[in-house]
Amino acid sequence: MPKKITIEPVTRVEGHGKVTIHLDDNMNVVQSRLHIVEFRGFERFVQGRPYWEAPVLVQRLCGICPVSHHLAAAKAIDMIVGAGAGEGLTPTAEKMRRLMHYGQIFQSHTLHFFHLASPDLLFGIDADPAIRNIIGVAMENRELAVQGVMMRKFGQEVILATAGKKIHGTGAIPGGINKNLSPEERDRFLDGKAFPNIDQMIDWSLDALAFFKDYHKKNKDIIDNFARFPSSHLSLVRKDGALDLYHGVLRAVDAEGKVILHDVDYRDYLDYIAEEVRNWTYMKFPYLKKYGKKNGWYRVGPLARMNTADFIPTPLAQKEFEEFRAYSGGKPSNSSMHMHWARLIEILHAAEMMKELLHDPDLQGDDLVVTGEKQYEGIGLLEAPRGTLFHHYRINEQDQITMANLIVSTTNNNEPMNRAVEEVAKSYLNGQEKITEGMLNAVEVAIRAYDPCLSCATHALGKMPLEVTLVDNKGEMIDRKRTGS
Amino acid sequence: MNNEYITITIDDQEIKARPGEFIVAAARRNGIYIPTLCNMPGVHPAGSCRICTVYVNGRPMTSCTTPVAEGMEIETRSPDLEDFRRSVVELLFVEGNHFCPACEKSGNCELQALGYRLEMMAPRYPYQFPERDIDASWPKLIKDHNRCVLCKRCIRTILDEEGHHIFAFRYRGHNLQITIDPEYGKNLTDELAEKAAKNCPVGSLLYRGKHGFETPIGQRKYDKEPIGSDVEKLKKAKVS
C-alpha cells in the first residue's frame, strides 16, 4: 500500500517547513518534497511606502540575518538616489557597511555551525534527540559551546557598533551610512576587555575548522557522500575573481567547474535568471534562463562560493581554500556536507576581514553620504550568509515603491534542497520496513546543511515536536510517531 | 504680596502660577511633568487627545485647556489617572496602523515614547487595522494617514507667510483626516515642510529632504532619556 511520510516541522532550521515523502507498496521512495508553509508577503506590502523605508522595513523578513536584507535593499536604494551600484559610496560608508556585513556573516555562520549543525556532528545523526541539541553540546563539550556563544556575540557587537542595534538596526541609509566607527567603539573589538578580541576570534575560527577537519578525517563517507549530487553553483565574485560577500559580478559554474555565467553585471539579472512557481509550496524555483527550468537550477551559499571564486583575499582563509579545492581535485565540490566546511572557511575569512577593517582609519571618516541624480529603479545584490540575495525596486515620481522583487538566498537553494531530500530519502528509507527517528533526522540533516531560512524568521533549537505520519493512498492514517515535546 | 502670581496645589505641593496660564504650563515651569501628546508649549491648546487629564478639585479635566485659578487643588498622578492615560495611548495605537519597526520617527516619536513612559504592554483593545492611504502627491512632504493621531498640531502651527492655515481636517467621525489646502498648499516651502514633520508627534508627516533614519540609533531624542525628563530636570535643578 503506498504511504506518505510527513516531517513537520523540520527542526534546527530558521523558520518552518515540512517534508513529505511518498513511498510505494515496496516502501520505495517515489517522490519527496520540501514544502515551505509560511507566506510572508513583503514584496506586496512594501508597495506604496517611501523608498527610503525599504532598508529598514524589509530587514524585518528575518531575525537571523536582517543585515543582509538591510544592505541589499540599501544597495538597491543607492542606485535610486543616484549613488551608483555598490561602488559610488564614500570609503567610510562602504567600509562601515562591509564591517556590518562581515559581522553578520560571522555571527550567522557561527549560529548555524555551533547551535544548529554541531549536534549532528558531535552526537551522530541517529543519536537520541534529547541530547542532540545545543544544550547537549554544552554538556558534552563546554568549550566548543562557549566559543560558539562568544563568537556569535562578537559578530552581534560589530552589528551594534555599525547599525545601532544588534538586530534590526538602521545604519545603512540611501547613499551611505548614518554613522562612523568612533575610536572607542573600535577599541572594544581590539582590547579584549569587554569580550574576547578579534585575534581570539581568528584563533577560534581556526579551532572550529580543525574540529571539522578532524571529524571529516574520521567520517569521510558521510561528509563526502551524504546528499551528494551534481549541480551548478552561482554567486557574486569580485571583478578579479576573488571571494567578495558585499559586492561583485555574477558568476556560475557547472558541476565540473566550467563557467556558464561569465561575470555579468548583476543589474542585468533578469536577462539571466527567472523563477518558476509550483503549486505545492510558497517558495519559488529560480533557474538560469539559458538552461531552462529543468536544468537551469543551481546552488548558492558557502559551498557555491568556494566553487565559483578563484581565491580568497585574506591569507589564512586562502590557505584553507586551497586545501578545500585540492580535496575535490580543483573541481567544484558537489557534496552537501562540504557546505559546513565552506561555511567555516568563510567564518575565518569574515574574522580576517573584520580585523583588516577595524585597523582601517577610513572607518573614522566623516564623509558618510553621497547622492546624485534620482533614478526610478534600483537593484542590489550581495552574498548573504546563505547565498546570493537579490533586491529589486521600482519607484514612481512621488518616491513611492511600486514594485519589489526579492529573491532570497534560500529560494535559490530550493531545488538543491529538494534534491538533497530526495537523495537522502532514497538512500536511507528505500526498502526499509521500519522508519526510525534517526532516518528522518538524516533527511533534516540534508536540509540543515543548506542553513535554510525558511521564512527568514525565528527558529526552534531542536525542541519543536517532530511528527511523522504514515498514511495510505486514501489519506487514512496508518501510524503516527511524535518525538520531542 | 505679589500680584503676578496665584497659588495652586499640585500633588500636595504649593506652587506659584501665573494667572491665565494653563495647568500643564504651570506644572512644567515647576518641574512637574504631566504627559501630553497634542499639546505643544507656546501653541494654543486643542485638548484633543485627553492624555493630560488630571483631577482638579476632584474632577477630571484636561490640564492643557484648563487655566489655573487661585486655590486650585490638582492631582496629576494616581493609579487610575495613570491607567486612564495608558488606555488613551492604547486606543491611539489600535485605532491607526502604527508599525514602529519600520517608521523613521521611531526614537523621536512622542506616541512611542509615551507608550514606554506609561509602561504600555499589549493594548487591551482589539486592533482595528483601518484601511488608510498615503498621500505622496505634495512635492515637499508625504502624508501617511496610517500614523496620524489627529492632534491638529500641523493645522495649528503651519501657516504660510500671509497667515493662511496650510493643513485642515476633512471628513467626519472615524473617517476624519488631515488634508492640505489645495490652494495654500502651494506655499508649503522646504522650511515649512520640515517644521511640519518636526511638529508632528508621530511619523505621519515625512519631510522628503531629511529622513529620520539619518539619525543613528542611540542619538535619537528618546534613546537618551524618557519623554518628560526635560521637565523633571527643571525640578531637580531647582532643588539643587
Chai-1 contact restraints between the chains, C-beta under 6 A:
chainA,res_idxA,chainB,res_idxB,connection_type,confidence,min_distance_angstrom,max_distance_angstrom,comment,restraint_id
A,G48,B,I134,contact,1.0,0.0,6.0,A-B,restraint_1
A,P50,B,I142,contact,1.0,0.0,6.0,A-B,restraint_2
A,W52,B,H211,contact,1.0,0.0,6.0,A-B,restraint_3
A,E53,B,A102,contact,1.0,0.0,6.0,A-B,restraint_4
A,V56,B,A102,contact,1.0,0.0,6.0,A-B,restraint_5
A,L57,B,A102,contact,1.0,0.0,6.0,A-B,restraint_6
A,R60,B,P101,contact,1.0,0.0,6.0,A-B,restraint_7
A,G164,B,P216,contact,1.0,0.0,6.0,A-B,restraint_8
A,G164,B,I217,contact,1.0,0.0,6.0,A-B,restraint_9
A,G164,B,G218,contact,1.0,0.0,6.0,A-B,restraint_10
A,K165,B,I217,contact,1.0,0.0,6.0,A-B,restraint_11
A,T170,B,F213,contact,1.0,0.0,6.0,A-B,restraint_12
A,T170,B,I217,contact,1.0,0.0,6.0,A-B,restraint_13
A,I173,B,F213,contact,1.0,0.0,6.0,A-B,restraint_14
A,I173,B,E214,contact,1.0,0.0,6.0,A-B,restraint_15
A,N178,B,E214,contact,1.0,0.0,6.0,A-B,restraint_16
A,N178,B,P216,contact,1.0,0.0,6.0,A-B,restraint_17
A,K179,B,P216,contact,1.0,0.0,6.0,A-B,restraint_18
A,Q398,B,A136,contact,1.0,0.0,6.0,A-B,restraint_19
A,Q400,B,A136,contact,1.0,0.0,6.0,A-B,restraint_20
